[in-house]
Amino acid sequence: MVLGLLIEKVTGRPIHEEITRRISRRSGWGTRTENYLPGWSYGLGILNMPLSCGGEAWGQGGDIDGDETRNGATDDGRAVTITVTALPTSEEAAMRPINALDQTLCAF
């Protein structure tokens, strides 16, 4: 997170634009959209998701037995991390942290 903020301060561009411009386009690596929710994309370990209030969030979540984390940051500096202490057992349960992330980012 700190590195991303530093890159944004030095370049004057959001971190995702710098990664795209400097790494993914030059290397031929693209962003994948398959196997994600509508409008979502993933590349180089960074997930992009549209927000219900407009705009988009960038982040990287993770799971390990007994813990799930979802996070996101927007181009205008809003950032949220959601952590739950149980892995989802249904699609509905899997969407709860994602929906909470969206609602929280949109509440700012």
Disulfide bonds with the S-S distance in Angstrom:
Cys53-Cys106 2.17
